[in-house]
Amino acid sequence: MFPPEFEEQLVRIVGNRVTYSIQDNYARCQANLDLGRIRRTQSLRKVTEVLDHLIDLLAVIMPGRAPTDWTALWSNPDCATQHPHFDYHRDSPMPENWRERAFSMILATSDGALLPVWNDKEQMEQFEVFRLDKGDLIFFRSDVLHTGAPYAGGHRYRIHAYMNSRTIAHEHGRVDRIEELTEEQLAKIDEDVKITCASL
């Protein structure tokens, strides 16, 4: 459970950070989370407690690794579907041993966070949308094709971080978009994903 003060303190953190758009229409944004600075600010101790608890949990799940590039993500009302992408370069190796693989992590801080996922970039009409409610945590591999969902009413917040491996590392501030998609294909993806998300 999130402490009652968590959301208020997270809003303060985001409001004091440089934010940037991760979508052309500026409806989807994120802010870097400097954990060192957050820990040094006594008035943000509830956020510190939650994130440190999460880090302790991750250390049990994936010993020897530390999450990196922490951000808070949010979507404004009528946010469209983000361009489908991989968080890591699609040509990154995919070791057989899962302990050598890299992962992305999302923690939902409010109900209704949505994650559309595809199995095959050649079959973009086939996808699944995962719903995360407050406190839900999801990991997905570096080779998972996904996107930020559309939100008719907006959504705040999702906490995002990367779990790099010894052989696979995320390049800060970059994702590997499926650039070969045409404007018509992107419009169809947006329409299809919106229909599915509206039913969840």
MIMARKE-10833 format. One record per residue: x, y negated, z negated of N, C-alpha, C, CB in turn; residue number from 0. Coordinates in steps of 0.001 Angstrom, whole numbers. Each point is the difference from the previous one (the first is absolute). Glycine has a CB too. Example, Ala and Ser with C-alpha at 12.3 -4.5 7.8 and 13.67 -1.06 7.14 Angstrom:
BEGIN
REC      n_px      n_py      n_pz     ca_px     ca_py     ca_pz      c_px      c_py      c_pz     cb_px     cb_py     cb_pz     n
REC     13190      5690     -7800      -890     -1190         0       900     -1200         0     -1892      1173     -1246     0
REC      1542     -2223      1966       820     -1190       -60      -770     -1090      -730      1184       628      2145     1
END
This chain:
BEGIN
REC      n_px      n_py      n_pz     ca_px     ca_py     ca_pz      c_px      c_py      c_pz     cb_px     cb_py     cb_pz     n
REC       844      1198         0      -844     -1198         0       880     -1251         0     -1835      1246     -1229     0
REC      1393     -2247      1977       685     -1278       -21      -476      -802     -1208       233        23      2523     1
REC       695      -654     -3245      -428      -876     -1097      -851     -1142       556      2083       579     -1330     2
REC     -2998     -1134       530      -875     -1074       490       774     -1195       557     -1683       727     -1672     3
REC      2871      -995      1134       766     -1181       430       787       236      1289       169      -655     -2389     4
REC      -133      1908      2850       867       337      1136      -329      -826      1242       209      2311      -916     5
REC     -1487     -2312      1310      -362      -687      1245       293     -1494       -82     -1775      1716       401     6
REC      1438     -2330     -1536       262     -1433      -166      1495      -294       134     -2014      -196     -1507     7
REC      2836      1032       905      1445      -220        77       524       268      1408       206       625     -2419     8
REC      -755       383      3109       423       271      1371      -350     -1163       921      -297      2453      -410     9
REC      -879     -3044       219      -395     -1171       789       990     -1136      -214     -2419       678      -160    10
REC      2850      -868     -1075       992     -1049      -282      1317       274       701     -1082      -396     -2202    11
REC      1502      1656      2201      1260       354       664       -99      -288      1497       448      1782     -1739    12
REC     -1517     -1316      2353      -168      -175      1444       -95     -1479       352     -1157      2225       142    13
REC       450     -2990      -971      -150     -1430       272      1297      -772       -52     -2250       175      -914    14
REC      3237       348       208      1283      -681      -147      1078       551       928      -610      -448     -2353    15
REC       251      1336      3248       979       602       895      -250      -444      1432       208      1974     -1533    16
REC       851     -1998      2302      -145      -267      1423      -723      1186       628      2113     -1433        55    17
REC     -3206      1151       616      -775      1061       635       149      -101      1507     -1640        23     -1916    18
REC      1441      1062      2577       102       -18      1450     -1007       968       597      2433      -615      -144    19
REC     -2814       305      1379     -1012       789       678       623      1260       557     -1292     -2068       555    20
REC       552      3174      -609       438      1232       656     -1010       370      1077      1173       789     -2106    21
REC     -1861     -1830      2597      -928       184      1110      -124     -1329       725     -1274      1840     -1218    22
REC      1078     -1788      2535        28     -1209       802     -1038     -1032      -414       841      1381      1841    23
REC     -1975      -932     -2378     -1066      -948      -335       113      -569     -1420     -1454      1244      1582    24
REC      2531      -955     -2277       266      -527     -1338     -1052       398     -1035      1143     -1892      1095    25
REC     -1924      2907      -776     -1014       450      -953       533      1065      -946     -1740      -530      1686    26
REC      2913      1097     -1374       604      1040      -831      1370      -506      -439     -1255      1879      1213    27
REC      1462     -1935     -2516      1227      -613      -515       662       892     -1042      -963     -2268       440    28
REC      2212      1940      -724       686       678     -1092       991      -951      -636      -279      2227      1131    29
REC       630     -1931     -2366       976      -785      -745       991       959      -634     -1679     -1853      -445    30
REC      2954      1519       540      1026       822      -641      -149       -85     -1516      1570      -364      1951    31
REC     -1335      1477     -2618       -36        48     -1461      1420       205      -521     -2368       930        17    32
REC      2881     -1939      -682      1340        66      -590      -144       589     -1410       835     -2021      1371    33
REC      -558      3321     -1499      -230       656     -1290       874      -579     -1098      -623      2069      1215    34
REC      1845     -2457      -879       873      -589     -1012      -581     -1276      -579      1945       994      1165    35
REC     -2440     -1857      -303      -594     -1257      -451     -1282       252      -776      1003     -1170      1966    36
REC     -1805      2118     -1504     -1248       315      -704       294       486     -1409     -1102       576      2177    37
REC      2111       280     -2315       348       540     -1324       513     -1087      -940       542      2187      1077    38
REC        74     -3207      -523       552     -1067      -848     -1061      -997      -449      2163       260      1190    39
REC     -3365      -169      -643     -1059      -961      -322      -968       636      -985       220     -1100      2270    40
REC      -150       645     -3496      -779       614     -1073     -1495       -34       282      1781      -661     -1594    41
REC     -2263      -387      2230     -1434      -128       246      -502       962      1075       178     -2380      -675    42
REC       748      3113      1316      -385       972      1026       202      1431      -490       603     -1663      1774    43
REC      -583      1853     -3075       380      1303      -552      -965      1123       372      1059     -1219     -1868    44
REC     -2339       912      2128      -936      1063       368       313       546      1388     -1755     -1062     -1437    45
REC      2154       194      2350       439       471      1322      1270       815      -160     -1035     -2007      1136    46
REC      1947      1521     -1961      1249       727      -255      -286      1395      -531      1169     -2165      -462    47
REC     -2087      2274      -490      -321      1298      -589      -523       974      1046      -502     -1138     -2159    48
REC      -405       666      3016      -574       874      1021      1063       451       993     -2201     -1162      -258    49
REC      3002       220       752      1009       353       994      1094       886      -596      -476     -2149      1187    50
REC       873      1894     -2417      1006       857      -637      -548      1404      -252      1019     -2028     -1070    51
REC     -2298      2117       711      -625      1320      -162        -4       742      1330     -1442      -879     -1874    52
REC      1140       151      2948        -5       611      1328      1399       459       389     -1943     -1444       654    53
REC      2946       646      -945      1383       375       314       391      1257      -771       580     -2416       439    54
REC      -984      2504     -1706       286      1204      -794      -676      1225       612       208     -1413     -2074    55
REC     -1438      1243      2551      -713      1103       635       713       431      1280     -2167      -833      -974    56
REC      2592      -127      1774       693       315      1253      1317       726      -270     -1056     -2010      1077    57
REC      1710      1678     -2178      1263       657      -340      -217      1479      -307       875     -2173      -892    58
REC     -2059      2512       375      -328      1402      -267      -343       715      1308      -838      -609     -2311    59
REC        75       -76      3164      -419       609      1260      1180       168       954     -2273     -1012      -295    60
REC      3127        -6       370      1131         3       925      1268      -397      -745     -1524      -561      1938    61
REC      2107      1498     -2666      1197      -309      -799      1144      -537       869      -677      1791     -1624    62
REC      1386     -2756      1065      1167      -536       688      -293     -1109       987       980      2193      -284    63
REC     -2255     -2518       467      -352     -1080       925      -635     -1164      -740      -314      1673      1827    64
REC       437     -2846     -1233      -646     -1176      -566      -781      -705      1100      1824      -253     -1746    65
REC     -3065      -148      1481      -774      -714      1010       629     -1353       314     -2074      1167      -782    66
REC      1944     -1606      2034       609     -1257       434     -1030      -868       720      2241      1139       201    67
REC     -1861     -2405         2      -792      -942       807     -1454       -68      -463      1505       466      1940    68
REC     -1701      -752     -3214     -1346       -96      -563      -723     -1215       566       779      1136     -2106    69
REC     -2030      -949      2502      -827     -1114       452     -1417       161      -507      1425      -262      2036    70
REC     -2136      -844     -2112     -1446        -2      -210      -635      -361      1329       203      -642     -2470    71
REC     -1169      1447      2910      -693      -242      1266     -1460      -331      -267      1573      1557      1203    72
REC     -2129     -2436      -394     -1429      -277       -92      -532      -383      1376       250      -742     -2405    73
REC     -1553       891      2565      -661      -275      1266     -1132      -978      -232       609      2276       882    74
REC      -678     -3294       -50     -1057      -988       -98     -1260       514       708      1720     -1861      -104    75
REC     -2877      1268      -201     -1236       448       649       103       -11      1524     -1264      -865     -1960    76
REC       638      1865      2578        -6       174      1456      1372       307       577     -1917     -1539        78    77
REC      2796      2084      -920      1313       421       477      -178      1145       996      1094      -712     -2183    78
REC      -456       593      3347       -95      1039      1022       953      1148      -308      -653     -1730      1695    79
REC       543      2796      -930       904      1139      -134      1411      -422       397     -1891      1617       472    80
REC      2847     -1260     -1289      1404      -308       293       492       859      1168       396      -628     -2425    81
REC       664       191      3061       595       766      1093       531      1328      -554       614     -2142      1250    82
REC     -1022      3288      -706       485      1296      -500      1530        69        50     -2141      1090       773    83
REC      2722      -491     -1817      1460       -10      -113       489      1096      -941        -3     -2463       450    84
REC      1312      2657      -416       717       802      -983       745      -977      -899       239      2012      1583    85
REC      -156     -1734     -2881       767      -874      -885      1498       137       237     -1823       172     -1693    86
REC      2246      1013      2109      1399       268       315       115       195      1509       418      1060     -2288    87
REC       807     -1159      2805       183       189      1438      -434      1401       389      1903     -1646        22    88
REC     -2654      1747      1052      -580      1294       377      1046      1032       398     -2015     -1218       737    89
REC      3236       781      -412      1065       940       352       830       431     -1210        77     -1051      2251    90
REC      -496       623     -3443       722       430     -1205       -96      1513      -138      -471     -2212     -1133    91
REC      1501      2844       584       -47      1459      -157     -1108       418      -958      2458       110       456    92
REC     -2926      1122      -290     -1026       538      -896       510      1315      -583     -1873     -1106      1336    93
REC      2624      1030     -2439       584      1210      -590     -1072      1010      -410      1926     -1376      -803    94
REC     -1567      2659       836      -918      1047      -425      -318      -114     -1493       908      1492      1804    95
REC        96     -1818     -2596      -175      -125     -1447      -706     -1323      -303      2082      1402      -438    96
REC     -3263     -1348      -177      -758     -1214      -245       747      -964      -919     -2094      1308       322    97
REC      3002      -793     -1146       752      -869      -894       975      -911       752      -220      1746     -1760    98
REC       494     -1400      3025       880      -818       821      -781      -953       907      1681      1842       -70    99
REC     -3002     -1790        -9      -814      -865       834      -242     -1343      -679     -1083      2018      1003   100
REC       744     -3010      -192      -357     -1320      -523     -1517      -143        -7      2172      -990       849   101
REC     -2665       169     -1759     -1441      -178      -172      -342     -1474      -207      -165      2309      -979   102
REC     -1059     -2644      1316      -593     -1271      -417      -979       278     -1123       272     -1000      2314   103
REC      -504       -11     -3142      -885       157     -1150      -953     -1179       -68      1762      1303     -1245   104
REC     -3028     -1036       977      -984     -1057      -213      -755       286     -1293      -226      -394      2499   105
REC       122      -628     -3344      -802        57     -1221     -1145     -1007       155      2020       697     -1441   106
REC     -3250      -226      1346     -1164      -893        87      -261      -627     -1359      -998      1394      1855   107
REC       857     -2708     -1891      -310      -679     -1258     -1470      -392       -85      2343      -844       -72   108
REC     -3094      1122      1127     -1448      -199       -22      -638      1044       909       252     -2496      -459   109
REC     -1544      2687       312      -691      1029       783       -33      -356      1483     -1395       551     -2004   110
REC      1321       491      2823      -267      -201      1418      1197      -270       876     -2115      -822      -727   111
REC      3317      1189       285      1154       -92       894       -99      1128      1027      1451     -1047     -1828   112
REC     -1181       746      3092      -193       965      1078      1287       176       798     -2431      -622       126   113
REC      2708      1873       264      1209       306       764      -355       886      1194      1415      -193     -2093   114
REC     -1526      -387      3301      -208       810      1205      1303       683       425     -1847     -1558       727   115
REC      1742      2849      -356      1173       818       344      -295       801      1259       682       150     -2432   116
REC       343       -14      3294       -96       806      1214       977      1163       -64      -707     -2023      1312   117
REC       341      3147      -721       905      1143       114       896       -99      1223     -1687      1387     -1170   118
REC      1221     -2107      2201       695        22      1280      -216     -1328       709      -272      2508       170   119
REC      1353     -3187       188      -139     -1295       670      -549       132      1410      1882      -838     -1367   120
REC     -1949      2070      1880      -597       223      1316     -1511       202       -87      2155      1006       754   121
REC     -2687      -918     -1974     -1440       203      -193      -510     -1019     -1029       205      2491       560   122
REC      -183     -3740      -146      -344     -1075      -922     -1497       -47      -326      1932     -1276       907   123
REC     -2732      2035      -158     -1429        39      -306      -296       923     -1178      -493      -474      2403   124
REC      1487      1244     -2829      -178       926     -1114       799      -490     -1206      -364      1925      1606   125
REC      -345     -2301     -2656       666      -531     -1183      -835       335     -1233      1053     -1871      1356   126
REC      -454      1676     -2510      -690       194     -1273       281     -1209      -880       171      2535       179   127
REC     -1170     -2962      -930       179     -1126      -907       -73       505     -1435      -994     -1605      1691   128
REC      2044      1341     -2455        47       374     -1414      -414     -1201      -844      1836      1698       439   129
REC     -2698     -1451     -1418      -443     -1059      -912       732       143     -1331     -2277       -89      1118   130
REC      2791     -1023     -1604       654       -43     -1306      -768      -967      -878      2268       548       999   131
REC     -2603       -97     -2187      -634      -892      -963      1011      -404     -1066     -2245      1079       420   132
REC      1837     -1967     -1289       890      -595      -989       785      1065      -758     -1581     -1920      -217   133
REC      2910      1822       276       867       951      -691       447      1165       852     -1138      -645     -2045   134
REC       547       826      3233       409      1091       882      1366      -307       615     -2421       537       494   135
REC      3212       514      -367      1361      -105       537       131       982      1156       950      -697     -2262   136
REC      -377       244      3372       177       882      1150      1427      -106       514     -2435      -239       606   137
REC      2994      1406      -235      1286        72       670      -235       486      1414      1223       443     -2172   138
REC      -490      -980      3133       -34       574      1338      1395       -46       613     -2411      -702       281   139
REC      2692      1714       531      1340       191       548       374     -1108       984      -278      2465      -296   140
REC      1565     -2567       548       512     -1032       903      -520       151      1415      2022      -124     -1398   141
REC     -2444      1315      1787      -468       229      1370     -1518       -60       124      2009      1401       369   142
REC     -2695     -1959     -1358     -1458       -93        56      -394     -1296       718      -224      1346     -2154   143
REC      -542     -1181      3231      -520     -1140       750     -1257      -502      -714       948       890      2209   144
REC      -967     -2159     -2549     -1100      -545      -796      -186     -1475       331       451      1664     -1850   145
REC     -1372     -2288      1159      -233     -1426       201      -685      -583     -1217      -156       334      2480   146
REC       201     -1654     -2573      -804      -680      -994     -1439       -55       477      1981     -1359      -755   147
REC     -2899      1631      -134     -1418        86       371      -625     -1380       152      -148      2184     -1195   148
REC      -969     -2258      1926      -780     -1244        34      -846      -102     -1262       -56        40      2531   149
REC      -124     -1248     -3032      -799      -206     -1204      -983     -1140       245      1890       835     -1473   150
REC     -3163      -490      1617     -1010     -1031       251       -72      -996     -1160     -1306      1642      1386   151
REC      1452     -1131     -2615       -84      -867     -1166      1332      -328      -632     -2196       947      -378   152
REC      3295      -509      1014      1327      -207      -583       325      1064     -1035      -233     -2447       400   153
REC      1481      2497      -809       421       942     -1041      1269      -501      -680     -1040      1911      1277   154
REC      1062     -1854     -2603      1171      -388      -779        93       917     -1208      -166     -2415       772   155
REC      1258      2981     -1051      1295        41       652       411      1446       178       647     -2226      -984   156
REC       351      2475      1816       689      1278        58      1477      -273      -306     -1665       974      1713   157
REC      2246      -121     -2552      1432       -94      -273       703      1014       895      -381      -758     -2418   158
REC      1397       310      3131       678       842       991      1484        62      -317     -1711      -599      1757   159
REC      2302      1781     -1564      1449       161      -154       456      1161       874       -66      -920     -2371   160
REC      1370      1033      2538       590      1058       818       852       910      -872        -6     -1507      2020   161
REC       -19      2793     -1670       840       984      -676       974       557      1039     -1838       593     -1697   162
REC      2952     -1287      1850      1005       430       970       671      1282      -450       375     -2374       661   163
REC       215      3088       306       800      1185      -322      1462      -316       298     -1944      1573       517   164
REC      2805      -600      -711      1424      -210       281       253      -223      1480       564      1411     -1966   165
REC     -1443      -891      2824       229       -79      1442      -979      -914       730       904      2284      -138   166
REC     -1987     -2689      -520     -1012      -828       652      -276     -1225      -877     -1039      2040      1133   167
REC      1234     -3225      -559      -220     -1238      -743      -914      -923       784      2249       223     -1091   168
REC     -3082      -930       360      -887      -977       624       782     -1277       281     -2014       982     -1183   169
REC      1737     -1586      2339       619     -1268       350      -914     -1120      -495      1166      1014      2041   170
REC      -679     -1786     -2982      -829      -984      -694      -689      -945       992      1541       140     -1984   171
REC     -2851      -285      1797      -768      -923       816      -354       492      1384      1088     -1735     -1258   172
REC      -797      3013      1570      -266       511      1341      -821      1286       -49      2133     -1043       792   173
REC     -2991      1189       187      -702      1259       226       157       339      1477     -1680      -433     -1894   174
REC      1407      1681      2240       135       470      1381     -1399        87       608      2135      1307      -543   175
REC     -2557     -2384      1219     -1339       -57       576       -79       808      1290      -325     -2258     -1029   176
REC      -872      2732      1333      -247       705      1257      -248     -1067      1068      -979      2073     -1187   177
REC      2072     -2589      1729       -74     -1134       912      -653       341      1331      2026      -880     -1086   178
REC     -2048      2171      1441      -545       370      1305     -1529       -91        78      1959      1488       263   179
REC     -2613     -1741     -1383     -1447      -147        15      -395     -1305       693      -165      1347     -2127   180
REC      -824     -1282      3004      -479     -1191       698      -970      -778      -890       288      1165      2222   181
REC      -606     -2395     -1821      -959      -802      -748     -1365       695       -41      1236     -2099       665   182
REC     -1614      2735       441     -1269       717        46         0      1176      -963      -287      -692      2380   183
REC      1401      1429     -2445        98      1126      -935       -50      -478     -1446      1341      1266      1692   184
REC      -656     -2364     -1978        -5      -533     -1360     -1400      -453      -399      2388      -714       275   185
REC     -3110       113       672     -1369      -436      -291      -904      1201      -290       337     -2021      1470   186
REC      -149      3110      -726      -795      1212      -227       354       625     -1346      -130       396      2485   187
REC      1404      -361     -2821       423       523     -1306      -634      -824     -1111      2183       809       980   188
REC     -2153     -2126      -847      -582      -882     -1013     -1490       293      -159      1710     -1779       535   189
REC     -2412      1927       565     -1432       287       -45      -278      1335      -675      -308     -1338      2082   190
REC      1047      2374     -1690      -222      1348      -556       328        41     -1496       529      1002      2253   191
REC       585     -1622     -2622       398        32     -1408      -989      -787      -848      2412       224       672   192
REC     -2892     -1349      -163      -990      -788      -753     -1267       810      -273       910     -2093      1041   193
REC     -1356      2842       -46     -1212       824      -170       222      1040     -1105      -602      -331      2447   194
REC      1749       990     -2409       291      1013     -1019       138      -622     -1386      1139      1381      1744   195
REC      -410     -2497     -1821       219      -643     -1307     -1306      -498      -614      2286      -671       757   196
REC     -3205       224        81     -1271      -518      -492      -828      1080      -683        39     -1690      1822   197
REC       249      2952     -1505      -777      1095      -586       597       516     -1300      -709       621      2285   198
REC      1863     -1134     -2686       688       520     -1188      -314      -842     -1242      1833       877      1481   199
END
